[in-house]
């Protein structure tokens, strides 16, 4: 997969792209990340990429011309490439969105800055808008790194364990079960006996129940959308889910 990142600060990506899973994926030819400095596509001697907003107000707005010029020069006549604007106004980035994006051979990511980008970029250039959470960052660079990392993990061959990505939190709509490793006892705290039993069926059942319990305790909202078996629902019912609204309780 190829990622094209359009940014005013390409140096921000140097560290994250040269470490761990992302680095190995590039070395193995599974992904390529191309950084494009929007300023290189700005006109004039000073290569200005922002200006004051029409109508007044504080802050500066990224001009449309350099962004359009950069994306069009890089993508050329290639059709069907998602052009994603990283923005706090976009749809929420989730595991399911990452899976959706991982099916494309190429992604273009536009990193906004300042007060945002000219609305014409959103209306006529971007094909999608993504937010990584309900908060505001200084720019879209960190959000682009999150998207690259999450999508890369889902590509075949990237992770050492082919099934690892499918057991991650959110992969099945649930938070992941607890993990333990050696030593079996640390400062008096032991590993659950079932994990030492060698009974793979019992271990699988324990992990599923722990995932359900943890999701109920920390993110009960996820259970409304998760794919649950009858056994799952019976286990959750024993834990008191779903809770009966006060108004529905018998008097």
PyMOL commands that set and color helices and strands:
alter all, ss='L'
color gray80, all
select helices_A, chain A and resi 10-17+20-27+38-41+64-75+95-102+119-124+141-153+164-167+193-196+200-218+220-224+230-238+246-248
alter helices_A, ss='H'
color red, helices_A
select strands_A, chain A and resi 2-7+32-37+50-52+60-62+82-92+106-111+128-131+185-186+189-190
alter strands_A, ss='S'
color yellow, strands_A
deselect
rebuild
show_as cartoon
